[in-house]
Amino acid sequence: MSSVLESQSTQVAAAAPAGFSFQLTEEQRAVKKMVREFAESEIAPHVMEWDEAQRYPRELMGTLAELGLLGVLFPEEYGGAGLTYIDYVNVIEELSRVDGSVGISVAAHNSLCTNHLFLFASEEQKRKWVTPLAQGKLLGAWGLTEAEAGSDSGGTKTTAVLDGDAWVLNGSKNFITHGSVGDVAVLMAVTDKTAGKRGISAFVIDLHQKGIHAGKKENKLGLRASDTATLVMEDCRVPKENLIGAPGEGFIQSMKVLDGGRISIAALALGMAQGAFDCAFEYSKQRKQFGKPISEFQSIQNYLADMATEIDAARLLTYRAGWMKDNGMSSTKESSMAKLYAGEVSVRVANLAVQIHGGYGFTKDFKAEKFYRDVKLCTIGEGTSEIQRMVIARQLLRAGDR
Ligand SMILES: Cc1cc2nc3c(=O)[nH]c(=O)nc-3n(C[C@H](O)[C@H](O)[C@H](O)COP(=O)(O)OP(=O)(O)OC[C@H]3O[C@@H](n4cnc5c(N)ncnc54)[C@H](O)[C@@H]3O)c2cc1C
């Protein structure tokens, strides 16, 4: 069955401008509007219930798949919607404007697990894994982080040893999105201890197989309806053919996957910042003190102006990184810039959104409180702000790329 997004993809490709434009095309606006309507009607009514219960809403997968949102970037021949990074930014932004938990889930599934396989798997592996992932028949996870390998992901300790026709994996992965609810994962493990980062390889693993199980499920500050858990491997025998690419390529593959992943975290930040702004804006027009709406006080107007300006700047950086991806350009620096800036903007905007709500912003009766908790992930996940600055500075210094 073709998805709603898929049916719009050919028009988008045909209408794509040669250079860049500050306006979305009609088709891009239609995709954005469709996702906004879906988020407001199907997600918004349940957001606090899922958050309080810390429950991943697996029941959403059917509709997300039907709309093409679980295979946004992948060609139709692999079951995807065949859309662009600009569309992908809009999809993640609109979902996250309503619920960052759904936003991060869709982002991790698309740009980490599925995209790793799409970029680096063999044709046979793509048919086996990318197609059901893009169709939303399987939910994907991706594991690089470990207890001792966070920012320093080259410090991976999980091992994979070839034994006959199988790789035997031992170790554990921390903070894995969909760790306890996913069906399949791409995981990094050391295959050559003498080779440093070049000894790390990537594997695709069925999460329902023997030898791998979810450990601790994190009790989180925010994004509480997204599933974050440890994955434990104990003599986990993975068929030899589940190695992705050649041995030793896993680390460099991961860095390339993160170039795209960081655009999705920028979009996650952007969406939550926009959601926080929208609720603060409406509240400021309704709340009266000293006989008039608080939006008439200059302090509040300054907050609104700063929030709107920073959100716009974050959106432009995020679109630029997406546009570069769509045009086949390397975007390491620009993806990191978008992720760094949008992540930090989301924290500032959510803080001001609570401030504009006064005491009510401190309660769970208003959305500002949840945005304030959720946005913090954006300065941490897929590389902290400190690491983004390192990546940007390295690119500036190494490539003379200014
Ligand atoms: C909700 C959530 C979902 C996640 N999902 C996934 C997932 O699906 N898959 C996955 O693999 N990982 C995932 N992660 C892990 C995430 O990418 C890591 O938490 C992140 O990379 C930081 O690693 P760490 O937590 O070990 O922090 P650390 O690396 O211990 O960092 C601690 C502090 O030290 C700073 N620091 C570290 N090194 C340097 C340096 N060289 N210079 C300056 N400062 C430095 C950091 O910036 C940070 O402020 C997730 C995390 C969360 C919270």
The ligand as an SDF file (V2000), in Angstrom:
LIG
                    3D

 53 58  0  0  0  0  0  0  0  0999 V2000
   17.0650   10.3120   25.9030 C   0  0  0  0  0  0  0  0  0  0  0  0
   18.3530    9.8420   25.2970 C   0  0  0  0  0  0  0  0  0  0  0  0
   18.3190    9.0630   24.1540 C   0  0  0  0  0  0  0  0  0  0  0  0
   19.5140    8.5770   23.6070 C   0  0  0  0  0  0  0  0  0  0  0  0
   19.4550    7.7380   22.5200 N   0  0  0  0  0  0  0  0  0  0  0  0
   20.5870    7.1570   22.0900 C   0  0  0  0  0  0  0  0  0  0  0  0
   20.5370    6.1520   21.0630 C   0  0  0  0  0  0  0  0  0  0  0  0
   19.4660    5.8350   20.5380 O   0  0  0  0  0  0  0  0  0  0  0  0
   21.6960    5.5640   20.6840 N   0  0  0  0  0  0  0  0  0  0  0  0
   22.9100    5.8850   21.2340 C   0  0  0  0  0  0  0  0  0  0  0  0
   23.9130    5.3110   20.8440 O   0  0  0  0  0  0  0  0  0  0  0  0
   22.9970    6.8170   22.2180 N   0  0  0  0  0  0  0  0  0  0  0  0
   21.8660    7.4550   22.6630 C   0  0  0  0  0  0  0  0  0  0  0  0
   21.9260    8.3930   23.6660 N   0  0  0  0  0  0  0  0  0  0  0  0
   23.2280    8.6990   24.2800 C   0  0  0  0  0  0  0  0  0  0  0  0
   23.7550   10.0900   24.0030 C   0  0  0  0  0  0  0  0  0  0  0  0
   24.1600   10.2130   22.6710 O   0  0  0  0  0  0  0  0  0  0  0  0
   24.8650   10.3520   25.0250 C   0  0  0  0  0  0  0  0  0  0  0  0
   24.2600   10.5110   26.2800 O   0  0  0  0  0  0  0  0  0  0  0  0
   25.7210   11.5460   24.6730 C   0  0  0  0  0  0  0  0  0  0  0  0
   26.4760   11.3020   23.5130 O   0  0  0  0  0  0  0  0  0  0  0  0
   26.6650   11.9630   25.8160 C   0  0  0  0  0  0  0  0  0  0  0  0
   27.3620   10.8770   26.3420 O   0  0  0  0  0  0  0  0  0  0  0  0
   27.3830   10.6400   27.9420 P   0  0  0  0  0  0  0  0  0  0  0  0
   25.9870   10.6770   28.3940 O   0  0  0  0  0  0  0  0  0  0  0  0
   28.1800    9.4410   28.2440 O   0  0  0  0  0  0  0  0  0  0  0  0
   28.1000   11.9330   28.5110 O   0  0  0  0  0  0  0  0  0  0  0  0
   29.6790   12.1350   28.7480 P   0  0  0  0  0  0  0  0  0  0  0  0
   30.4170   11.8120   27.5080 O   0  0  0  0  0  0  0  0  0  0  0  0
   30.0740   11.4440   29.9990 O   0  0  0  0  0  0  0  0  0  0  0  0
   29.7620   13.7020   28.9810 O   0  0  0  0  0  0  0  0  0  0  0  0
   29.5850   14.3300   30.2520 C   0  0  0  0  0  0  0  0  0  0  0  0
   29.9480   15.8050   30.0920 C   0  0  0  0  0  0  0  0  0  0  0  0
   31.3240   15.9440   29.7280 O   0  0  0  0  0  0  0  0  0  0  0  0
   31.4440   16.6870   28.5300 C   0  0  0  0  0  0  0  0  0  0  0  0
   32.5890   16.2120   27.7440 N   0  0  0  0  0  0  0  0  0  0  0  0
   32.9120   14.9220   27.4320 C   0  0  0  0  0  0  0  0  0  0  0  0
   34.0030   14.9050   26.6530 N   0  0  0  0  0  0  0  0  0  0  0  0
   34.3740   16.2090   26.4690 C   0  0  0  0  0  0  0  0  0  0  0  0
   35.4320   16.8570   25.7440 C   0  0  0  0  0  0  0  0  0  0  0  0
   36.3430   16.1550   25.0360 N   0  0  0  0  0  0  0  0  0  0  0  0
   35.5040   18.2090   25.7770 N   0  0  0  0  0  0  0  0  0  0  0  0
   34.5840   18.9240   26.4520 C   0  0  0  0  0  0  0  0  0  0  0  0
   33.5700   18.3780   27.1670 N   0  0  0  0  0  0  0  0  0  0  0  0
   33.4660   17.0380   27.1570 C   0  0  0  0  0  0  0  0  0  0  0  0
   30.1110   16.4630   27.8060 C   0  0  0  0  0  0  0  0  0  0  0  0
   29.8820   17.4650   26.8300 O   0  0  0  0  0  0  0  0  0  0  0  0
   29.1450   16.4810   28.9630 C   0  0  0  0  0  0  0  0  0  0  0  0
   28.8520   17.8180   29.3220 O   0  0  0  0  0  0  0  0  0  0  0  0
   20.7480    8.9180   24.2110 C   0  0  0  0  0  0  0  0  0  0  0  0
   20.7830    9.7340   25.3460 C   0  0  0  0  0  0  0  0  0  0  0  0
   19.5980   10.1660   25.9060 C   0  0  0  0  0  0  0  0  0  0  0  0
   19.6530   11.0080   27.1650 C   0  0  0  0  0  0  0  0  0  0  0  0
  1  2  1  0
  2  3  1  0
  2 52  2  0
  3  4  2  0
  4  5  1  0
  4 50  1  0
  5  6  2  0
  6  7  1  0
  6 13  1  0
  7  8  2  0
  7  9  1  0
  9 10  1  0
 10 11  2  0
 10 12  1  0
 12 13  2  0
 13 14  1  0
 14 15  1  0
 14 50  1  0
 15 16  1  0
 16 17  1  0
 16 18  1  0
 18 19  1  0
 18 20  1  0
 20 21  1  0
 20 22  1  0
 22 23  1  0
 23 24  1  0
 24 25  2  0
 24 26  1  0
 24 27  1  0
 27 28  1  0
 28 29  2  0
 28 30  1  0
 28 31  1  0
 31 32  1  0
 32 33  1  0
 33 34  1  0
 33 48  1  0
 34 35  1  0
 35 36  1  0
 35 46  1  0
 36 37  1  0
 36 45  1  0
 37 38  2  0
 38 39  1  0
 39 40  1  0
 39 45  2  0
 40 41  1  0
 40 42  2  0
 42 43  1  0
 43 44  2  0
 44 45  1  0
 46 47  1  0
 46 48  1  0
 48 49  1  0
 50 51  2  0
 51 52  1  0
 52 53  1  0
M  END
$$$$
